[in-house]
């Protein structure tokens, strides 16, 4: 059979359109059913045969996605298996991954970074309320709708290794790898407890969100090294070095509280971390190169705005005097 469907093929009643992206074991297509447009995720049949954990991971993602309904989490509409293709129809997101935005444009301003964090934490909290832990939070799993605008919206995706709290691990994992030695977790964002097969919880996702917040503000990953093994070791033993401007801010305090090595010392939930973030005034974050008082394109700066206000007040005074005299 074919490794991938072709444009125009029917899969589960959906007409396959353009290829939107392809990862190691799955591809995502634009697809339609009547007037509905979706993102159709299709598992490559060869991987279902060669890699035993792909099928269970995919079904896990489906089950989790169907349980978590929130504006900041990509929706799963339905799934099935057609002509050997295991597939899932999802909400179509017209926008880039956060990872690519950070790579191409660098760090975000504090207001934008905080706004995106609040949105993702809201979506994550919806998962935690269903006792679901994502376990693979990273910029590549956050998509942006209306990227760079005032209406920018974050969407959390890929619960492929999501786990119900208290659930026994049902994937063939003895360490931190899946079949063929492929890394199961994303090392630069993974909490220490995931790497040593300890119990996970909402605090596990909090750790990853702390590292993502660091990257949003600094423009670089918080935990880096020359090899994956060294990255894992640093997740266990080292604290990321913060720029002085970040360390001295409340944002730095939130990050430090989120990425403590001891899970019991972190924020206990996405909601708790969100509440702490919501208290931060972005103006207090002295990010180099960012002027919180700089005018936006097409808007008057503070001095011009004051002059306009003075002119308006003067016009009112003159109008009153004219009416009084005449």
FILUMLO-324563 format. One record per residue: residue in one letter; x negated, z negated, y negated of N, C-alpha, C in turn. Coordinates in steps of 0.02 Angstrom, whole numbers, plus 50000, padded with zeros to 5 digits. Each point is the difference from the previous one (the first is absolute). Example, Ala and Ser with C-alpha at 12.3 -4.5 7.8 and 13.67 -1.06 7.14 Angstrom:
<drenfis>
A493404961050284500455000049941499555000049940
S500185003649947499584999749941500394996349945
</drenfis>
This chain:
<drenfis>
X499585000050060500425000049940499565000049938
X500315001549943499635000249937499784993049980
X499424999749966499754993549975500404997749940
X500245004849960500394998449940500585004949994
X500574997849972500545004849987499795004749943
X500325005749998499875005049949500565000049948
X499855002849942500505000549947500615003850028
X500594997149990500615003150025500244997350066
X499564996550037500214996950063500514994549988
X500414998750051500484994649998499734994150041
X499964994249968499794993950034500514994649984
X500374997950050500514994849990500535002049950
X500155006449995500505002349952499745001349931
X499354998949990499695001249934499615006650002
X500055003849947499625006249994499334998449969
X499475001650037499324998349979499775004549943
X499724996949948499735003649943499254999449997
X499734999549939499284999949991499684993650027
X499375000750021499614994350022499784996049939
X500174993549998499824995849943499354996350011
X499844998750062499384996450015499934998950074
X499374999050022499874998950071499464994850008
X500134995150042499514994850015499725001150069
X499734994550029499685000650065500485001950056
X500594997150001500455001150057500705002349980
X500125001249936500665002149979499955004549939
X500545003749989500045004449942500674998849966
X500025001149934500614999049962500205006549966
X500635002050010500265006249973500574998649951
X500085004349952500635000149963500525003250046
X500594997150003500525002850044500684999049969
X500485003950023500684999649971500524999850055
X500544996649985500615000250042500585000549952
X500295005849994500515001149950499694999449931
X500284995549958499744999049932499464994649998
X499914996550055499524994450001499295002450012
X499544997849957499295001350010499664993650024
X499575000650050499664994250028499275001650011
X499624994650013499325000850026500054998950075
X499835005050039500054999750073499324998750030
X499924994050027499364998150031500035001750074
X499525003950024499995002350069499354998050033
X500054996750057499404998050038499745006150038
X499355001149998499715005550037500064998650075
X500305004550039500114998850071499364998350039
X499455003149981499374998750036499804992749995
X500154996849943499824993049992500444995450041
X500625002050012500444996050042499734999650071
X499655005350020499715000250068499334996550001
X499585001349950499314997650001499924992849976
X500444997749957499894993549967500624995750011
X499934995250044500574996250025500374996049946
X499654997949947500334995749951500375003849945
X499955006649999500315003949946500764999650003
X500295001050058500724999750007500294993249980
X499744994550029500244993449980499924998549926
X499455002249970499894998849929500525003749959
X500155006250020500495004049964500694996850004
X500204997850059500654996950008500034993349964
X499444996649997499974993849961500135001449926
X499685005349975500105001949930500735001649986
X500315003750046500715001849993500434993749997
X499904995550048500414994050003499934995649938
X499384999449976499884995949941500315003349939
X499885006649992500245003549941500774999849996
X500335000250056500734999750000500254993149981
X499604994950012500224993149985499884998149927
X499515003149969499824998149931500305005149951
X500524998049966500345004449952499864997249930
X499625003649961499824997849932499775006049960
X500145000149934499805005849959499255001350000
X499594995050014499275000950000499715000950069
X500435001450049499785001650068500325006650020
X499595004650025500265006550021500504999250057
X500575003149993500534999350050499915004550059
X500204997650058500035004050061500745001450014
X500185006450006500705001850011500185000250075
X499595003450038500135000450072499365002450035
X500014999750067499435002350039500245002750067
X499545003250035500195002650066499425003650032
X500145003350056499495004050034500335006750018
X499715005349975500285006750009499465004850024
X500115003150057499535005050026499294997250003
X499934993750018499344996950006499744997149936
X500335001249944499784997249936500364993449986
X499614994749993500264993649979500015000149924
X500584998849969500065001149928500394994449966
X499924999749934500364995349958500155003349934
X500634999749978500205002749935499994994449949
X499615000949947499904994749950500185002549930
X500074995349955500095001549929499425004449976
X500165005449965499485004549974499754997349934
X499364998849996499694997449939499615005649966
X500205001649939499675005249962499484996649955
X499424998650027499494996649961499384998750042
X499464998049967499364999050034499934993150031
X499504999350043499804993450025499604996449946
X500074993549997499624996049952499255001050010
X499785000950062499295000950014499725005949961
X500355005650001499765005949965500014999149925
X500504996549974500034998849928499414995849977
X499834994850038499434995849983499345003950005
X499965004250050499395004050009499905004949943
X500545003249979499965005349949500004997349929
X500334994449988500104997649931499694993249986
X499744996750050499684993549988500494994349992
X499764994349973500424994049995500605001049955
X500504995950012500625000349961499994994649947
X500375001049947500064994949948500354993950030
X499874994049975500334994050026500765000550003
X500355002549948500735000350006500235004450058
X499675005750008500205004550054499834997050068
X499414997050006499804996950063500494994450020
X500184995849952500464994550015500695002750019
X500235005049964500655002950014500035002750072
X499495003750020499995002750068499954994450052
X499594995049986499954994450046500674996550009
X500364998949946500654996650004500485004050044
X499985006649992500455004250040499834999750074
X499355000750016499804999850070500154993250031
X499874994749962500154993350025500754999050011
X500415003149958500734999750011500185003250067
X499725006050012500145003450063499734996150059
X499414997249991499694996150054500414993750014
X500264997049948500414994050009500625001650042
X500285006049990500585002150040499825000350074
X499385002450014499775000150069499894993050027
X499694995749960499874993150021500654996350014
X500525001449961500654996850012500305002050067
X499795005950025500215002250067499494997850053
X499524995749979499474997650044499555005650024
X499885004949957499565005650015499374999549958
X499425000550033499355000249966499745007150004
X499785002949944499775006949999499345000950037
X499514995949983499334999850031499545005949983
X500245005049964499575005649983500105002149928
X500044995149956500085001549929499355002749971
X500055005549964499435003249968500275005249951
X499605002349953500245004949951500285006450032
X499735001950059500255006050033500714999250026
X500234993850007500684998750024500484998049945
X499815001649938500444999049943500075006749964
X500605002549994500125006449967500334998849932
X499875004649954500244999349931500495005649982
X500584998049978500505004849974499954999949924
X500045005949969499925000649927499344996849978
X499485001650034499344997049989499775000749928
X499784994549971499735000049933500514999849944
X500644999650017500524999749948500284992949995
X500434999049950500324993449993500484998550057
X500215005250036500464999150056499644999650067
X499344999349999499614999950061500274994950050
X500055002250062500284995850053499545000150061
X499874994250028499584999450059500434999850063
X499775003450052500355000250064499514998150056
X500174995050037499584997750055500175004050063
X499485002550034500115004250059499584997450059
X500135002950058499614999250061499974992950027
X500534998250036500014993650036499785001050072
X499565004850012499805001850068499704994350040
X499664995349967499764994150037500334993749974
X500585001049967500384994249978500204995750060
X500104993649987500134995450055500514994849980
X500464998650046500474994549988499634993550010
X500094995349954499674993650005500214996550064
X499514997950039500144996850064500045004750058
X499985006649986500045005150053499345000450038
X500045000850066499405001150039499745007049987
X499355000849998499705006549988500165004650058
X500305005749987500195004450055499605006550001
X499455000149962499565005750002499384998150040
X499685004950031499424998650041499394998949955
X499964994149972499464998349954499654993750023
X499365000550013499614994050018499604997549941
X499855004449954499614997949942500325003149937
X499615003349959500285002949939500055007650005
X499985002750062500055007250008500575001850045
X500235006349992500505002750045499655004550050
X500375004750029499725004550048499445004249969
X499505001750040499435004049979499594996549946
X500064993449993499594996449951500225001049929
X500575003149989500245001149931500204993449968
X499764998749939500164993749967500754999249993
X500254994350023500714998649996500204997949930
X499574995849969500134997649932499565003849950
X500184999549937499595003049947499514994749976
X499375000650018499524994549990499934997449929
X500065004449951499904997949930500564995749973
X500564999650037500584996249974500274995050051
X499654999150055500274996050055499834992649995
X500504995850010499904992849998499594997750061
X499604994849991499574997650055500384998350063
X500614997349994500374998050060500195005950044
X500075006049969500155005950040499405001950044
X499404998949974499405002150034499814995450058
X500274994050001499844995450055500634998350041
X500505004449996500604999350040500354993349991
X499954997149940500364993849986500725001749980
X500414994949994500695001049980500025003049930
X500465004849990500095003149935500664997849970
X500065001049935500624998149965500025003549933
X500464998149959500055003149934499364999149960
X499644994550013499364998749967499485005450016
X500095003450057499545005550019500075005849951
X500615001849984500115005349951499794997949930
X500074993649984499794997549935499265001349989
X499604998950052499275001249996499875007349980
X500325004650034499905007149985500225001749929
X500554997049978500255001349933499514997449947
X499664994650014499494997549954499445005049991
X499785003150055499475005049997500235006349965
X500635001850010500275005949966500044998849924
X500214994049980500044998449929499315000449968
X499494997550034499315000649976499845007349988
X500155004350048499835007149995500385003549943
X500634998149990500395002949946499674998749932
X499744993949991499714998149935499275002249992
X499634999950054499285001449996499845007450016
X500425003150042499875006950018499545000950059
X499814994550031499565000150059500274995250053
X499845001550063500214995550053499644993349992
X500354994750016499714993349992499494998450054
X500115002750060499564998650057499705006550024
X499355000849991499665006150021499354998250035
X499755004750040499364999250035499825006850029
X499415000450030499765006350027500325001950066
X500224995150038500325001350065500654996250005
X500435002450046500644996650011499884992950025
X499504999250043499864993350027499824995249943
X499635002449951499824995849943500614998449957
X500455004849994500624998749962500404994550034
X500075000450066500364994850037499664993249990
X499344999950002499634993749991500134997149931
X500025004249950500134997549932500714997549992
X500475003050036500684997449998500024992950029
X499574998650048499974993450030499654994949955
X499435002049971499554994949972499885000449924
X500125005749969499805000949930500605000549953
X499914997349940500505000849947499805006049957
X500475004449984499845005749957499744997749932
X499515003649974499734998449934500445003249947
X500274995949956500435002649947499615001149936
X500195005149961499725000749933500194993849960
X499584998149952500124993949962500685000149965
X500195005749972500645000549963500594998650045
X499945001950064500544998950048500004992850025
X499414997450013499944993250025500284994949950
X499935001549937500224995249948500745000849982
X500345004650032500715001249984500464996950052
X500634999449983500504997650048500085004950057
X499885006449987500035005050053499474998550053
X499414998049977499474998150047500204993950041
X500344995349969500234994150036500505001950055
X500465004649984500485002350049499645003350059
X499515004249985499635003450052499644994950044
X499664995249970499634995050039500474995950044
X500594998449975500484996250041500285004250057
X500035006649990500285004450051499505001450056
X499354999949985499515002250050499584994350028
X500264994149999499644994450031499955001350075
X499444998050030499895001350071500484996050043
X500174994149979500474995850037500715002049981
X500395002750047500685002249984500434994649969
X499904993850020500414994549974499874998749926
X499445002549974499824998849930500245005649953
X500275005450029500235005749960500724998849976
X500255004749959500715000249988500345000750067
X500534996450011500335000050065500405006450013
X500195003449946500445005850008499905005049944
X500275005950010499995005149947500394997549939
X500544996450012500404997349945499594995249957
X499624995750032499604995149963499465003449959
X499685005150029499495003849963500325003849943
X500595002850012500355003749947500164995449942
X500244994150014500184995349947499394998249958
X499424999250032499384998549964499805005949955
X500065006150026499825005949961500475001049940
X500634998550010500495001049947499874995549939
X499614994750010499854995449946499435002449956
X499655005350021499405002349964500195004549942
X499744998649942500055004449942499425005050005
X500145006550011499465004950008499494999949943
X500214998249940499564999949942499414995250010
X500094994950042499474995150012499465002650046
X500105005850030499505002950045499555004649959
X499384997949990499545003749956499635005550038
X500385004750025499715005550038499605004649954
X499365001550017499605004349957500335006949990
X499995002349938500285006649986500745000249989
X500344994250008500724999949989500164996149937
X500365003349955500224996749939500764999150003
X500244993950011500724999050006500395001749937
X499655000649944500345001449937499925007249977
X499685004050043499925007149982500675003450003
X500115004649954500655003449998500055004950058
X500615000850024500145005050051500045006849966
X499905005250039500035006849974500695001249967
X499985002149937500625001549966500314994049966
X499694994150007500264993949968499534997749946
X500254997149946499564997549947499624993850023
X499394999249976499624994050014500274994249960
X499714994050010500264994049966500005000749924
X499465002849970499965000649927500535004949975
X500055005750035500505004949979500704997350008
X500114996150053500664997150010500174995149944
X499504996149979500114995249945500165003649935
X499655005649988500125003849939500715003050000
X500215002450059500685002750005500524994749987
X499864993950026500464994549989500034998249926
X499415000049966499984998349929500395005249959
X499915006450017500365005349965500754999250010
X500204998350061500724999250014500294994249960
X499624994449997500244994249962500045001749925
X499495003749975500005001949930500605004449983
X500175004550046500585004349990500644996049994
X500054994850042500604995749999500044996349933
X499424997349977499984996349937500195004649942
X499725006049998500165004849946500745001750000
X500275000950061500715001650005500444994549973
X499814993750014500384994349975499974999749924
X499395001049972499914999849927500405005449966
X499995006050029500375005549970500744998549997
X500264997450056500714998350002500174994449950
X499534995349992500124994349954500005002349928
X499535004649983499945002449931500595004349981
X500215004350047500525004849983500694997850027
</drenfis>
